[in-house]
Structure formats: C-alpha cells, structure tokens
Amino acid sequence: QVQLVESGGGLVQAGDSLRLSCTASGRTFSRYPMAWFRQAPGKEREFVASISREGSKFAGDPVKDRFTISRDNVKNTVYLQMDSLRPEDTAVYYCAMSDSPNGLFLANFRFFGQGTQVTVSS
C-alpha cells in the first residue's frame, strides 16, 4: 500500500520561500514518476510539477519560473522548492505518485498524500 506524507507547509509572506517534502513508502520509489498538485479553496485540484524516474522535470505555467521539483531516491523523498511566493499560491499542496513507471499523464498520478497547507499573506 502506497503511503505519501507531505511536510513543510506553513504561513509565509509574499516573496518568501518554502520547501515542501514528501516521503513515500509501500512501493519502490525510484521506479515511479512523482508530482505535486495543489487545491485552493473553491477551486479544482491543479497540477504544479512532475518529475520522471530519470529526473526529467516539468512544471505548470503559473509556477515554472518560481518552483522547482526534485527527488532523492535514497531518501524516498520528493521536494518542491517554492520561491517568490505569491498570495495566489495559497492552497493545500499534495504530492502524488504515478501508477506506472512511464506514466507521466495527469491521469497516471492516482496515489495522493493528505496534503500540507501553504498560506501566503500579502
């Protein structure tokens, strides 16, 4: 059974940085792509960034110049470095694991953690 546990969220001011972490268990972490999603109040869940098992990265347009995804296959952990945070980045952030080693479509990310709250004040 896959377990994903996020940490690192909090309350920050606009312009600050935060690093989120997500530790996985229950599967061979290094074999699967990982991703971050977020959900703001009253909005649908939104893709943030993904990283393949080989380390290729992709980020959504709203964050691609400010957020960086990375992974440590020894620690079974995926990170999201968030810089130049804005109030519109306020959301619950979820990490996700793909259901297949080559699955990089959004629909492949079927395993989610419980989320961590990020609040950015203006």
JOMO-V164176 format. One record per residue. PHI is phi in whole degrees, -180 to 180 (999 if undefined). Layout:
phi = (PHI:PHI)
This chain:
phi = (999:-77:-127:-126:-125:-90:-155:105:-71:167:-104:-135:-98:-55:95:-76:-122:-145:-123:-92:-127:-144:-104:-110:-149:96:-147:-75:-54:-65:-84:-124:-62:-128:-152:-119:-126:-145:-139:-90:-56:78:-122:-78:-63:-122:-68:-111:-163:-140:-143:-75:-67:-87:103:-71:-115:-145:-131:-70:-56:-63:-126:-63:-96:-126:-111:-133:-97:-151:-143:-126:-73:-78:-92:55:-132:-115:-121:-134:-87:-116:-115:49:-64:-124:-55:-72:-83:-61:-178:-88:-103:-119:-93:-146:-117:-73:-88:-150:-61:-112:-83:-116:-73:-58:-67:-73:-84:-108:-110:-122:-84:-84:96:-136:-82:-120:-124:-116:-93:-89)
